[in-house]
């Protein structure tokens, strides 16, 4: 049997799940909450490495509260998270509150979206897209 490792959306504990059990019914071995919340998780410096070190691709939205395009795109990001999780994980990083993460990834414009798999950058785009184009961009990374 094949397994994948990903984080719990509630307690951020890494969970090893059978590949046949990658659905919204999966429960965390630590806190017993659903592993997949179908909503974006707020990324913080103390748990960011845990979030991106997932066998399931993780898309991170780097944004700021003062950024108009970021605010306009937020509902799209939330909707796509609801539609695509658990085949993909979704994280939002406020570049003002988490400036160390933004600096580490050299975020120069927002919104910026980076897709990670097992902690490695797979792809990156800058600027918001229409929902259909954003989903199309993400679907190429979903191989679980």
The first five atom37 places (N, CA, C, CB, O) and aatype in JSON, in Angstrom:
{
  "aatype": [20, 20, 20, 20, 20, 20, 20, 20, 20, 20, 20, 20, 20, 20, 20, 20, 20, 20, 20, 20, 20, 20, 20, 20, 20, 20, 20, 20, 20, 20, 20, 20, 20, 20, 20, 20, 20, 20, 20, 20, 20, 20, 20, 20, 20, 20, 20, 20, 20, 20, 20, 20, 20, 20, 20, 20, 20, 20, 20, 20, 20, 20, 20, 20, 20, 20, 20, 20, 20, 20, 20, 20, 20, 20, 20, 20, 20, 20, 20, 20, 20, 20, 20, 20, 20, 20, 20, 20, 20, 20, 20, 20, 20, 20, 20, 20, 20, 20, 20, 20, 20, 20, 20, 20, 20, 20, 20, 20, 20, 20, 20, 20, 20, 20, 20, 20, 20, 20, 20, 20, 20, 20, 20, 20, 20, 20, 20, 20, 20, 20, 20, 20, 20, 20, 20, 20, 20, 20, 20, 20, 20, 20, 20, 20],
  "atom_mask": [
    [1, 1, 1, 1, 1],
    [1, 1, 1, 1, 1],
    [1, 1, 1, 1, 1],
    [1, 1, 1, 1, 1],
    [1, 1, 1, 1, 1],
    [1, 1, 1, 1, 1],
    [1, 1, 1, 1, 1],
    [1, 1, 1, 1, 1],
    [1, 1, 1, 1, 1],
    [1, 1, 1, 1, 1],
    [1, 1, 1, 1, 1],
    [1, 1, 1, 1, 1],
    [1, 1, 1, 1, 1],
    [1, 1, 1, 1, 1],
    [1, 1, 1, 1, 1],
    [1, 1, 1, 1, 1],
    [1, 1, 1, 1, 1],
    [1, 1, 1, 1, 1],
    [1, 1, 1, 1, 1],
    [1, 1, 1, 1, 1],
    [1, 1, 1, 1, 1],
    [1, 1, 1, 1, 1],
    [1, 1, 1, 1, 1],
    [1, 1, 1, 1, 1],
    [1, 1, 1, 1, 1],
    [1, 1, 1, 1, 1],
    [1, 1, 1, 1, 1],
    [1, 1, 1, 1, 1],
    [1, 1, 1, 1, 1],
    [1, 1, 1, 1, 1],
    [1, 1, 1, 1, 1],
    [1, 1, 1, 1, 1],
    [1, 1, 1, 1, 1],
    [1, 1, 1, 1, 1],
    [1, 1, 1, 1, 1],
    [1, 1, 1, 1, 1],
    [1, 1, 1, 1, 1],
    [1, 1, 1, 1, 1],
    [1, 1, 1, 1, 1],
    [1, 1, 1, 1, 1],
    [1, 1, 1, 1, 1],
    [1, 1, 1, 1, 1],
    [1, 1, 1, 1, 1],
    [1, 1, 1, 1, 1],
    [1, 1, 1, 1, 1],
    [1, 1, 1, 1, 1],
    [1, 1, 1, 1, 1],
    [1, 1, 1, 1, 1],
    [1, 1, 1, 1, 1],
    [1, 1, 1, 1, 1],
    [1, 1, 1, 1, 1],
    [1, 1, 1, 1, 1],
    [1, 1, 1, 1, 1],
    [1, 1, 1, 1, 1],
    [1, 1, 1, 1, 1],
    [1, 1, 1, 1, 1],
    [1, 1, 1, 1, 1],
    [1, 1, 1, 1, 1],
    [1, 1, 1, 1, 1],
    [1, 1, 1, 1, 1],
    [1, 1, 1, 1, 1],
    [1, 1, 1, 1, 1],
    [1, 1, 1, 1, 1],
    [1, 1, 1, 1, 1],
    [1, 1, 1, 1, 1],
    [1, 1, 1, 1, 1],
    [1, 1, 1, 1, 1],
    [1, 1, 1, 1, 1],
    [1, 1, 1, 1, 1],
    [1, 1, 1, 1, 1],
    [1, 1, 1, 1, 1],
    [1, 1, 1, 1, 1],
    [1, 1, 1, 1, 1],
    [1, 1, 1, 1, 1],
    [1, 1, 1, 1, 1],
    [1, 1, 1, 1, 1],
    [1, 1, 1, 1, 1],
    [1, 1, 1, 1, 1],
    [1, 1, 1, 1, 1],
    [1, 1, 1, 1, 1],
    [1, 1, 1, 1, 1],
    [1, 1, 1, 1, 1],
    [1, 1, 1, 1, 1],
    [1, 1, 1, 1, 1],
    [1, 1, 1, 1, 1],
    [1, 1, 1, 1, 1],
    [1, 1, 1, 1, 1],
    [1, 1, 1, 1, 1],
    [1, 1, 1, 1, 1],
    [1, 1, 1, 1, 1],
    [1, 1, 1, 1, 1],
    [1, 1, 1, 1, 1],
    [1, 1, 1, 1, 1],
    [1, 1, 1, 1, 1],
    [1, 1, 1, 1, 1],
    [1, 1, 1, 1, 1],
    [1, 1, 1, 1, 1],
    [1, 1, 1, 1, 1],
    [1, 1, 1, 1, 1],
    [1, 1, 1, 1, 1],
    [1, 1, 1, 1, 1],
    [1, 1, 1, 1, 1],
    [1, 1, 1, 1, 1],
    [1, 1, 1, 1, 1],
    [1, 1, 1, 1, 1],
    [1, 1, 1, 1, 1],
    [1, 1, 1, 1, 1],
    [1, 1, 1, 1, 1],
    [1, 1, 1, 1, 1],
    [1, 1, 1, 1, 1],
    [1, 1, 1, 1, 1],
    [1, 1, 1, 1, 1],
    [1, 1, 1, 1, 1],
    [1, 1, 1, 1, 1],
    [1, 1, 1, 1, 1],
    [1, 1, 1, 1, 1],
    [1, 1, 1, 1, 1],
    [1, 1, 1, 1, 1],
    [1, 1, 1, 1, 1],
    [1, 1, 1, 1, 1],
    [1, 1, 1, 1, 1],
    [1, 1, 1, 1, 1],
    [1, 1, 1, 1, 1],
    [1, 1, 1, 1, 1],
    [1, 1, 1, 1, 1],
    [1, 1, 1, 1, 1],
    [1, 1, 1, 1, 1],
    [1, 1, 1, 1, 1],
    [1, 1, 1, 1, 1],
    [1, 1, 1, 1, 1],
    [1, 1, 1, 1, 1],
    [1, 1, 1, 1, 1],
    [1, 1, 1, 1, 1],
    [1, 1, 1, 1, 1],
    [1, 1, 1, 1, 1],
    [1, 1, 1, 1, 1],
    [1, 1, 1, 1, 1],
    [1, 1, 1, 1, 1],
    [1, 1, 1, 1, 1],
    [1, 1, 1, 1, 1],
    [1, 1, 1, 1, 1],
    [1, 1, 1, 1, 1],
    [1, 1, 1, 1, 1],
    [1, 1, 1, 1, 1]
  ],
  "atom_positions": [
    [[0.84, -1.18, 0.0], [0.0, 0.0, 0.0], [0.89, 1.24, 0.0], [-0.96, 0.0, 1.22], [1.9, 1.29, 0.7]],
    [[0.5, 2.22, -0.78], [1.25, 3.48, -0.86], [0.67, 4.5, 0.12], [1.22, 4.04, -2.3], [-0.53, 4.51, 0.39]],
    [[1.55, 5.36, 0.63], [1.16, 6.38, 1.59], [1.64, 7.75, 1.13], [1.71, 6.06, 2.99], [2.59, 7.85, 0.35]],
    [[0.98, 8.8, 1.62], [1.43, 10.18, 1.43], [1.5, 10.82, 2.81], [0.48, 10.98, 0.47], [0.86, 10.38, 3.76]],
    [[2.3, 11.88, 2.9], [2.41, 12.63, 4.14], [1.94, 14.05, 3.88], [3.88, 12.62, 4.69], [2.33, 14.68, 2.89]],
    [[1.09, 14.55, 4.77], [0.61, 15.93, 4.68], [0.27, 16.4, 6.08], [-0.62, 16.04, 3.72], [0.26, 15.61, 7.03]],
    [[-0.02, 17.69, 6.22], [-0.29, 18.29, 7.52], [-1.77, 18.32, 7.84], [0.27, 19.7, 7.57], [-2.61, 18.29, 6.94]],
    [[-2.09, 18.37, 9.12], [-3.46, 18.57, 9.59], [-3.76, 20.07, 9.52], [-3.66, 18.01, 11.05], [-2.95, 20.88, 9.97]],
    [[-4.91, 20.42, 8.98], [-5.31, 21.83, 8.86], [-5.57, 22.49, 10.2], [-6.54, 21.95, 8.0], [-5.65, 23.72, 10.28]],
    [[-5.71, 21.7, 11.26], [-6.08, 22.24, 12.57], [-4.89, 22.33, 13.53], [-7.16, 21.39, 13.18], [-4.67, 23.38, 14.14]],
    [[-4.13, 21.24, 13.66], [-3.03, 21.24, 14.63], [-1.65, 21.24, 13.96], [-3.14, 20.03, 15.55], [-0.63, 21.34, 14.64]],
    [[-1.61, 21.12, 12.63], [-0.4, 21.14, 11.81], [0.51, 19.94, 12.04], [0.36, 22.39, 12.09], [1.67, 19.97, 11.63]],
    [[0.01, 18.9, 12.67], [0.77, 17.67, 12.82], [0.85, 16.97, 11.47], [0.12, 16.73, 13.89], [-0.12, 16.93, 10.72]],
    [[2.04, 16.43, 11.17], [2.18, 15.66, 9.93], [1.45, 14.33, 10.09], [3.7, 15.43, 9.57], [1.56, 13.66, 11.11]],
    [[0.7, 13.98, 9.05], [-0.06, 12.73, 9.03], [0.35, 11.9, 7.83], [-1.58, 13.01, 9.01], [0.54, 12.43, 6.73]],
    [[0.49, 10.6, 8.04], [0.79, 9.66, 6.97], [-0.51, 8.95, 6.64], [1.93, 8.63, 7.38], [-1.07, 8.23, 7.47]],
    [[-0.99, 9.15, 5.42], [-2.29, 8.63, 5.02], [-2.15, 7.64, 3.87], [-3.24, 9.76, 4.63], [-1.32, 7.85, 2.98]],
    [[-2.96, 6.57, 3.88], [-2.96, 5.69, 2.71], [-3.44, 6.47, 1.49], [-3.87, 4.44, 2.96], [-4.37, 7.28, 1.59]],
    [[-2.82, 6.24, 0.36], [-3.18, 6.99, -0.85], [-4.65, 6.78, -1.2], [-2.29, 6.55, -2.02], [-5.26, 7.62, -1.87]],
    [[-5.22, 5.67, -0.76], [-6.63, 5.38, -1.02], [-7.56, 6.14, -0.07], [-6.9, 3.88, -0.9], [-8.77, 6.1, -0.24]],
    [[-6.99, 6.83, 0.92], [-7.79, 7.53, 1.93], [-7.6, 9.05, 1.84], [-7.42, 7.04, 3.34], [-7.74, 9.76, 2.84]],
    [[-7.27, 9.53, 0.65], [-7.07, 10.97, 0.46], [-8.42, 11.58, 0.1], [-5.99, 11.27, -0.65], [-8.73, 11.79, -1.08]],
    [[-9.21, 11.85, 1.12], [-10.5, 12.49, 0.92], [-10.84, 13.28, 2.18], [-11.62, 11.44, 0.59], [-10.1, 13.26, 3.16]],
    [[-11.96, 13.96, 2.15], [-12.31, 14.85, 3.26], [-12.68, 14.11, 4.54], [-13.46, 15.73, 2.85], [-12.88, 14.74, 5.57]],
    [[-12.77, 12.77, 4.49], [-13.09, 12.02, 5.71], [-11.84, 11.67, 6.53], [-13.83, 10.74, 5.35], [-11.97, 11.18, 7.65]],
    [[-10.64, 11.92, 6.0], [-9.4, 11.59, 6.71], [-9.31, 12.37, 8.02], [-8.17, 11.88, 5.82], [-9.53, 13.58, 8.05]],
    [[-8.98, 11.66, 9.11], [-8.86, 12.28, 10.44], [-7.4, 12.32, 10.87], [-9.71, 11.5, 11.48], [-6.62, 11.43, 10.56]],
    [[-7.05, 13.37, 11.6], [-5.71, 13.55, 12.13], [-5.45, 12.52, 13.23], [-5.51, 14.98, 12.67], [-6.3, 12.31, 14.1]],
    [[-4.29, 11.9, 13.19], [-3.93, 10.94, 14.23], [-3.67, 11.59, 15.57], [-2.72, 10.18, 13.8], [-3.72, 10.91, 16.6]],
    [[-3.41, 12.89, 15.59], [-3.11, 13.6, 16.84], [-4.35, 14.24, 17.46], [-2.05, 14.67, 16.6], [-4.7, 13.95, 18.6]],
    [[-5.02, 15.11, 16.7], [-6.14, 15.88, 17.28], [-7.51, 15.32, 16.9], [-6.05, 17.32, 16.84], [-8.54, 15.77, 17.42]],
    [[-7.53, 14.34, 15.99], [-8.77, 13.66, 15.55], [-9.69, 14.54, 14.7], [-9.54, 13.16, 16.75], [-10.78, 14.1, 14.33]],
    [[-9.27, 15.76, 14.4], [-10.06, 16.64, 13.51], [-9.82, 16.21, 12.07], [-9.67, 18.16, 13.72], [-8.87, 15.48, 11.79]],
    [[-10.68, 16.65, 11.15], [-10.43, 16.34, 9.73], [-9.07, 16.92, 9.29], [-11.57, 16.9, 8.85], [-8.76, 18.07, 9.58]],
    [[-8.29, 16.12, 8.58], [-7.0, 16.58, 8.07], [-7.2, 17.7, 7.06], [-6.21, 15.41, 7.43], [-6.45, 18.67, 7.03]],
    [[-8.23, 17.56, 6.23], [-8.5, 18.52, 5.15], [-9.69, 19.39, 5.52], [-8.77, 17.78, 3.82], [-10.78, 18.88, 5.79]],
    [[-9.48, 20.71, 5.54], [-10.56, 21.64, 5.92], [-11.25, 22.27, 4.72], [-10.01, 22.73, 6.81], [-12.31, 22.88, 4.87]],
    [[-10.67, 22.12, 3.53], [-11.18, 22.72, 2.29], [-11.22, 24.24, 2.36], [-12.57, 22.19, 1.99], [-11.98, 24.88, 1.62]],
    [[-10.41, 24.82, 3.23], [-10.23, 26.27, 3.3], [-8.74, 26.55, 3.44], [-11.05, 26.9, 4.5], [-8.0, 25.7, 3.96]],
    [[-8.28, 27.71, 3.0], [-6.85, 28.03, 3.14], [-6.44, 28.13, 4.6], [-6.53, 29.33, 2.41], [-7.2, 28.6, 5.45]],
    [[-5.22, 27.7, 4.87], [-4.62, 27.79, 6.2], [-3.76, 29.06, 6.21], [-3.76, 26.51, 6.54], [-3.12, 29.39, 5.21]],
    [[-3.75, 29.77, 7.33], [-2.89, 30.95, 7.47], [-1.48, 30.51, 7.82], [-3.45, 31.93, 8.55], [-1.25, 29.9, 8.87]],
    [[-0.54, 30.81, 6.94], [0.85, 30.4, 7.15], [1.58, 31.34, 8.09], [1.57, 30.33, 5.83], [1.5, 32.56, 7.96]],
    [[2.3, 30.74, 9.04], [3.13, 31.49, 9.99], [4.54, 30.9, 9.97], [2.52, 31.44, 11.45], [4.74, 29.75, 9.58]],
    [[5.5, 31.7, 10.37], [6.9, 31.27, 10.33], [7.13, 29.99, 11.13], [7.79, 32.37, 10.86], [7.94, 29.16, 10.73]],
    [[6.44, 29.83, 12.26], [6.69, 28.67, 13.13], [6.16, 27.36, 12.56], [6.07, 28.91, 14.47], [6.54, 26.3, 13.05]],
    [[5.3, 27.39, 11.54], [4.81, 26.13, 10.97], [4.9, 26.08, 9.45], [3.39, 25.91, 11.39], [4.39, 25.14, 8.85]],
    [[5.53, 27.07, 8.82], [5.54, 27.13, 7.36], [6.23, 25.93, 6.73], [6.22, 28.41, 6.9], [5.73, 25.37, 5.76]],
    [[7.38, 25.52, 7.27], [8.08, 24.36, 6.7], [7.23, 23.11, 6.78], [9.4, 24.14, 7.43], [7.24, 22.29, 5.85]],
    [[6.49, 22.94, 7.86], [5.58, 21.79, 7.97], [4.52, 21.85, 6.88], [4.92, 21.75, 9.36], [4.18, 20.82, 6.29]],
    [[4.0, 23.03, 6.62], [2.94, 23.18, 5.63], [3.41, 22.84, 4.22], [2.39, 24.59, 5.66], [2.7, 22.16, 3.48]],
    [[4.59, 23.3, 3.84], [5.02, 23.09, 2.46], [5.68, 21.73, 2.24], [5.99, 24.18, 2.06], [5.82, 21.3, 1.09]],
    [[6.08, 21.04, 3.31], [6.68, 19.71, 3.18], [5.6, 18.65, 3.14], [7.66, 19.44, 4.33], [5.5, 17.81, 4.04]],
    [[4.8, 18.7, 2.1], [3.68, 17.79, 1.93], [3.86, 17.04, 0.62], [2.33, 18.56, 1.94], [4.35, 17.59, -0.37]],
    [[3.46, 15.76, 0.61], [3.47, 15.01, -0.64], [2.39, 15.5, -1.59], [3.28, 13.51, -0.36], [2.49, 15.33, -2.81]],
    [[1.35, 16.12, -1.03], [0.3, 16.74, -1.84], [0.77, 18.15, -2.18], [-1.09, 16.76, -1.07], [1.25, 18.86, -1.29]],
    [[0.66, 18.59, -3.43], [1.1, 19.94, -3.78], [0.41, 21.0, -2.91], [0.82, 20.23, -5.26], [-0.77, 20.87, -2.57]],
    [[1.17, 22.04, -2.57], [0.68, 23.13, -1.73], [0.85, 24.43, -2.51], [1.43, 23.19, -0.35], [1.95, 24.74, -2.96]],
    [[-0.23, 25.19, -2.66], [-0.13, 26.51, -3.29], [-0.22, 27.56, -2.2], [-1.25, 26.71, -4.38], [-1.13, 27.54, -1.37]],
    [[0.74, 28.48, -2.21], [0.8, 29.54, -1.21], [0.49, 30.87, -1.89], [2.2, 29.58, -0.52], [1.08, 31.23, -2.9]],
    [[-0.45, 31.59, -1.3], [-0.84, 32.93, -1.75], [-0.14, 33.94, -0.85], [-2.41, 33.12, -1.71], [-0.48, 34.07, 0.33]],
    [[0.84, 34.66, -1.4], [1.51, 35.74, -0.67], [0.73, 37.02, -0.96], [3.03, 35.88, -1.09], [0.59, 37.41, -2.12]],
    [[0.21, 37.67, 0.09], [-0.71, 38.79, -0.06], [-0.45, 39.82, 1.03], [-2.17, 38.31, -0.02], [0.36, 39.6, 1.93]],
    [[-1.17, 40.96, 0.95], [-1.14, 41.99, 1.99], [-2.51, 42.64, 2.07], [-0.02, 43.06, 1.71], [-3.24, 42.7, 1.08]],
    [[-2.84, 43.13, 3.25], [-4.17, 43.72, 3.47], [-4.39, 45.0, 2.66], [-4.36, 44.03, 4.95], [-5.54, 45.31, 2.33]],
    [[-3.35, 45.73, 2.34], [-3.47, 46.98, 1.59], [-3.52, 46.77, 0.08], [-2.32, 47.88, 1.94], [-3.72, 47.73, -0.66]],
    [[-3.34, 45.54, -0.38], [-3.25, 45.22, -1.81], [-4.64, 44.97, -2.39], [-2.34, 43.99, -2.03], [-5.27, 43.96, -2.08]],
    [[-5.11, 45.88, -3.23], [-6.43, 45.73, -3.85], [-6.6, 44.45, -4.64], [-6.69, 46.89, -4.75], [-7.59, 43.74, -4.42]],
    [[-5.68, 44.11, -5.56], [-5.81, 42.85, -6.29], [-5.81, 41.62, -5.38], [-4.69, 42.73, -7.31], [-6.48, 40.63, -5.66]],
    [[-5.05, 41.69, -4.28], [-5.04, 40.58, -3.31], [-6.43, 40.4, -2.7], [-3.99, 40.83, -2.19], [-6.93, 39.28, -2.59]],
    [[-7.04, 41.51, -2.31], [-8.37, 41.45, -1.69], [-9.41, 40.96, -2.69], [-8.77, 42.83, -1.15], [-10.3, 40.2, -2.33]],
    [[-9.3, 41.39, -3.95], [-10.24, 40.94, -4.97], [-10.09, 39.45, -5.26], [-10.05, 41.74, -6.24], [-11.07, 38.78, -5.55]],
    [[-8.86, 38.94, -5.18], [-8.61, 37.53, -5.5], [-8.91, 36.6, -4.34], [-7.17, 37.36, -5.93], [-9.09, 35.4, -4.55]],
    [[-8.97, 37.11, -3.12], [-9.16, 36.26, -1.93], [-10.36, 35.32, -2.05], [-9.34, 37.13, -0.71], [-10.22, 34.14, -1.72]],
    [[-11.54, 35.77, -2.5], [-12.67, 34.84, -2.63], [-12.42, 33.74, -3.66], [-13.93, 35.6, -3.0], [-12.89, 32.61, -3.5]],
    [[-11.69, 34.06, -4.72], [-11.36, 33.05, -5.73], [-10.46, 31.99, -5.11], [-10.65, 33.71, -6.96], [-10.69, 30.8, -5.3]],
    [[-9.44, 32.41, -4.37], [-8.52, 31.47, -3.72], [-9.3, 30.56, -2.77], [-7.41, 32.23, -2.95], [-9.07, 29.35, -2.74]],
    [[-10.21, 31.13, -2.01], [-11.02, 30.36, -1.07], [-11.91, 29.36, -1.82], [-11.89, 31.31, -0.21], [-11.99, 28.2, -1.43]],
    [[-12.56, 29.8, -2.89], [-13.42, 28.91, -3.68], [-12.64, 27.76, -4.29], [-14.12, 29.7, -4.79], [-13.09, 26.61, -4.26]],
    [[-11.47, 28.06, -4.84], [-10.66, 27.02, -5.46], [-10.15, 26.04, -4.4], [-9.47, 27.64, -6.23], [-10.06, 24.84, -4.66]],
    [[-9.82, 26.54, -3.22], [-9.42, 25.65, -2.12], [-10.55, 24.68, -1.79], [-9.04, 26.46, -0.86], [-10.32, 23.48, -1.61]],
    [[-11.76, 25.19, -1.73], [-12.92, 24.34, -1.44], [-13.12, 23.28, -2.53], [-14.19, 25.2, -1.3], [-13.5, 22.15, -2.24]],
    [[-12.87, 23.65, -3.76], [-13.08, 22.74, -4.89], [-11.96, 21.71, -5.05], [-13.22, 23.53, -6.15], [-12.23, 20.56, -5.41]],
    [[-10.72, 22.09, -4.81], [-9.59, 21.22, -5.14], [-8.98, 20.45, -3.96], [-8.53, 22.02, -5.77], [-8.32, 19.44, -4.18]],
    [[-9.2, 20.92, -2.74], [-8.66, 20.15, -1.61], [-9.53, 18.91, -1.43], [-8.61, 21.01, -0.3], [-10.75, 19.05, -1.44]],
    [[-8.98, 17.73, -1.27], [-7.64, 17.38, -0.79], [-6.61, 17.07, -1.87], [-7.76, 16.21, 0.09], [-5.5, 16.64, -1.54]],
    [[-6.91, 17.27, -3.14], [-5.9, 16.99, -4.18], [-4.8, 18.03, -4.19], [-6.56, 16.94, -5.55], [-3.74, 17.81, -4.79]],
    [[-5.02, 19.15, -3.54], [-4.03, 20.22, -3.4], [-4.3, 20.92, -2.07], [-4.08, 21.23, -4.61], [-5.45, 20.99, -1.64]],
    [[-3.26, 21.43, -1.42], [-3.4, 22.16, -0.17], [-3.26, 23.65, -0.45], [-2.34, 21.68, 0.88], [-2.62, 24.04, -1.43]],
    [[-3.85, 24.5, 0.41], [-3.89, 25.94, 0.19], [-3.47, 26.68, 1.45], [-5.3, 26.38, -0.24], [-3.98, 26.42, 2.54]],
    [[-2.52, 27.62, 1.29], [-1.97, 28.4, 2.4], [-1.94, 29.86, 1.99], [-0.53, 27.89, 2.8], [-1.61, 30.18, 0.84]],
    [[-2.28, 30.76, 2.92], [-2.18, 32.2, 2.7], [-1.12, 32.76, 3.65], [-3.57, 32.91, 2.93], [-1.12, 32.45, 4.84]],
    [[-0.22, 33.58, 3.11], [0.82, 34.22, 3.91], [0.68, 35.73, 3.77], [2.25, 33.74, 3.48], [0.84, 36.28, 2.68]],
    [[0.38, 36.39, 4.88], [0.32, 37.85, 4.93], [1.76, 38.36, 4.96], [-0.51, 38.37, 6.19], [2.47, 38.18, 5.95]],
    [[2.18, 39.01, 3.88], [3.58, 39.42, 3.76], [3.98, 40.51, 4.76], [3.84, 39.92, 2.37], [5.17, 40.69, 5.02]],
    [[3.01, 41.22, 5.32], [3.33, 42.22, 6.34], [3.58, 41.56, 7.69], [2.2, 43.25, 6.45], [4.52, 41.93, 8.4]],
    [[2.76, 40.6, 8.06], [2.9, 39.93, 9.35], [3.96, 38.84, 9.32], [1.57, 39.34, 9.77], [4.54, 38.51, 10.35]],
    [[4.22, 38.28, 8.16], [5.18, 37.18, 8.02], [6.29, 37.6, 7.04], [4.48, 35.88, 7.53], [6.56, 36.91, 6.05]],
    [[6.9, 38.73, 7.33], [7.9, 39.3, 6.41], [9.12, 38.4, 6.23], [8.34, 40.66, 6.92], [9.75, 38.44, 5.17]],
    [[9.46, 37.6, 7.22], [10.62, 36.7, 7.09], [10.37, 35.65, 6.01], [10.93, 36.01, 8.43], [11.27, 35.31, 5.25]],
    [[9.14, 35.13, 5.95], [8.81, 34.15, 4.9], [8.86, 34.82, 3.54], [7.4, 33.52, 5.15], [9.44, 34.28, 2.59]],
    [[8.26, 36.0, 3.44], [8.26, 36.74, 2.17], [9.68, 37.05, 1.72], [7.44, 38.04, 2.3], [10.0, 36.93, 0.53]],
    [[10.54, 37.45, 2.64], [11.93, 37.76, 2.3], [12.66, 36.5, 1.85], [12.65, 38.39, 3.5], [13.44, 36.54, 0.89]],
    [[12.43, 35.39, 2.53], [13.1, 34.13, 2.19], [12.8, 33.72, 0.75], [12.66, 33.02, 3.15], [13.68, 33.21, 0.05]],
    [[11.58, 33.95, 0.3], [11.17, 33.57, -1.06], [11.24, 34.75, -2.03], [9.76, 33.0, -1.04], [10.72, 34.67, -3.14]],
    [[11.88, 35.84, -1.61], [12.11, 37.02, -2.45], [10.83, 37.51, -3.12], [13.15, 36.7, -3.52], [10.8, 37.76, -4.32]],
    [[9.77, 37.63, -2.32], [8.49, 38.12, -2.84], [8.63, 39.63, -3.06], [7.3, 37.8, -1.85], [8.84, 40.39, -2.12]],
    [[8.52, 40.05, -4.31], [8.7, 41.45, -4.68], [7.39, 42.1, -5.14], [9.74, 41.57, -5.78], [7.27, 43.32, -5.12]],
    [[6.43, 41.29, -5.56], [5.13, 41.82, -5.97], [4.05, 40.89, -5.44], [5.03, 41.97, -7.54], [4.28, 39.7, -5.25]],
    [[2.89, 41.46, -5.2], [1.79, 40.66, -4.68], [0.52, 40.97, -5.47], [1.57, 40.93, -3.18], [0.36, 42.09, -5.97]],
    [[-0.36, 40.02, -5.59], [-0.22, 38.67, -5.07], [0.8, 37.86, -5.87], [-1.56, 37.96, -5.08], [0.96, 38.04, -7.08]],
    [[1.48, 36.97, -5.18], [2.37, 35.98, -5.78], [1.9, 34.62, -5.3], [3.88, 36.24, -5.41], [1.57, 34.44, -4.13]],
    [[1.88, 33.66, -6.2], [1.46, 32.3, -5.88], [2.62, 31.36, -6.17], [0.19, 31.88, -6.69], [3.18, 31.37, -7.27]],
    [[2.99, 30.55, -5.18], [4.06, 29.57, -5.35], [3.48, 28.19, -5.05], [5.29, 29.88, -4.43], [2.8, 28.0, -4.04]],
    [[3.75, 27.24, -5.93], [3.36, 25.85, -5.7], [4.58, 25.1, -5.19], [2.78, 25.18, -7.02], [5.66, 25.15, -5.79]],
    [[4.4, 24.4, -4.07], [5.45, 23.58, -3.46], [5.03, 22.11, -3.51], [5.73, 24.02, -2.0], [3.84, 21.79, -3.44]],
    [[6.01, 21.24, -3.61], [5.77, 19.81, -3.41], [6.98, 19.28, -2.66], [5.55, 19.04, -4.78], [8.12, 19.44, -3.11]],
    [[6.73, 18.65, -1.53], [7.78, 18.12, -0.66], [8.81, 19.2, -0.32], [8.46, 16.92, -1.32], [10.01, 18.93, -0.24]],
    [[8.32, 20.43, -0.12], [9.17, 21.53, 0.3], [9.9, 22.24, -0.82], [10.15, 21.04, 1.25], [10.58, 23.24, -0.58]],
    [[9.78, 21.75, -2.04], [10.48, 22.35, -3.18], [9.53, 23.19, -4.02], [11.13, 21.26, -4.04], [8.36, 22.83, -4.2]],
    [[10.03, 24.3, -4.54], [9.23, 25.13, -5.43], [9.07, 24.42, -6.76], [9.88, 26.53, -5.63], [10.05, 23.99, -7.38]],
    [[7.82, 24.3, -7.2], [7.5, 23.66, -8.47], [7.24, 24.72, -9.54], [6.28, 22.74, -8.33], [7.67, 24.58, -10.68]],
    [[6.53, 25.79, -9.16], [6.22, 26.87, -10.1], [5.79, 28.1, -9.3], [5.1, 26.44, -11.1], [5.5, 28.02, -8.11]],
    [[5.76, 29.23, -9.99], [5.41, 30.5, -9.36], [4.8, 31.42, -10.41], [6.65, 31.16, -8.69], [5.25, 31.46, -11.55]],
    [[3.76, 32.17, -10.0], [3.21, 33.22, -10.86], [2.97, 34.46, -10.01], [1.88, 32.75, -11.55], [2.76, 34.37, -8.8]],
    [[3.0, 35.6, -10.66], [2.72, 36.88, -10.01], [1.46, 37.45, -10.6], [3.92, 37.87, -10.15], [1.25, 37.38, -11.82]],
    [[0.62, 38.02, -9.77], [-0.62, 38.65, -10.24], [-1.79, 37.69, -10.2], [-0.43, 39.17, -11.64], [-1.62, 36.47, -10.29]],
    [[-2.97, 38.26, -10.06], [-4.17, 37.43, -9.99], [-4.62, 37.04, -11.39], [-5.3, 38.16, -9.24], [-4.31, 37.7, -12.38]],
    [[-5.37, 35.95, -11.45], [-5.9, 35.41, -12.69], [-7.4, 35.21, -12.54], [-5.21, 34.07, -13.07], [-7.9, 35.16, -11.42]],
    [[-8.12, 35.1, -13.65], [-9.51, 34.66, -13.54], [-9.54, 33.25, -12.93], [-10.22, 34.68, -14.94], [-8.6, 32.48, -13.09]],
    [[-10.62, 32.93, -12.25], [-10.73, 31.65, -11.56], [-10.44, 30.47, -12.48], [-12.13, 31.49, -10.97], [-9.69, 29.57, -12.1]],
    [[-10.99, 30.46, -13.68], [-10.8, 29.32, -14.58], [-9.32, 29.15, -14.96], [-11.64, 29.5, -15.85], [-8.84, 28.03, -15.04]],
    [[-8.62, 30.24, -15.18], [-7.19, 30.16, -15.52], [-6.36, 29.74, -14.32], [-6.7, 31.51, -16.06], [-5.39, 29.0, -14.46]],
    [[-6.73, 30.22, -13.13], [-6.02, 29.83, -11.91], [-6.16, 28.33, -11.69], [-6.55, 30.62, -10.69], [-5.17, 27.65, -11.4]],
    [[-7.38, 27.81, -11.81], [-7.6, 26.36, -11.65], [-6.83, 25.57, -12.7], [-9.1, 26.04, -11.74], [-6.24, 24.54, -12.39]],
    [[-6.84, 26.04, -13.92], [-6.13, 25.36, -14.99], [-4.63, 25.31, -14.68], [-6.37, 26.06, -16.35], [-3.98, 24.29, -14.89]],
    [[-4.08, 26.42, -14.18], [-2.67, 26.45, -13.81], [-2.38, 25.42, -12.71], [-2.27, 27.86, -13.35], [-1.38, 24.71, -12.77]],
    [[-3.26, 25.34, -11.7], [-3.04, 24.43, -10.58], [-3.2, 22.97, -10.95], [-3.99, 24.76, -9.46], [-2.48, 22.11, -10.44]],
    [[-4.12, 22.66, -11.84], [-4.43, 21.27, -12.16], [-3.24, 20.51, -12.73], [-5.57, 21.21, -13.14], [-3.18, 19.29, -12.61]],
    [[-2.3, 21.2, -13.33], [-1.12, 20.51, -13.87], [-0.22, 19.93, -12.77], [-0.31, 21.47, -14.74], [0.62, 19.08, -13.04]],
    [[-0.4, 20.39, -11.53], [0.44, 19.93, -10.43], [-0.21, 18.84, -9.58], [0.8, 21.09, -9.54], [0.43, 18.29, -8.68]],
    [[-1.45, 18.52, -9.86], [-2.19, 17.55, -9.04], [-2.02, 16.15, -9.63], [-3.69, 17.92, -8.96], [-2.69, 15.78, -10.59]],
    [[-1.11, 15.39, -9.03], [-0.87, 14.03, -9.51], [-1.16, 12.97, -8.46], [0.55, 13.9, -9.97], [-0.88, 11.79, -8.66]],
    [[-1.73, 13.39, -7.36], [-2.07, 12.43, -6.29], [-3.44, 11.87, -6.57], [-2.01, 13.1, -4.88], [-3.93, 11.04, -5.8]]
  ]
}
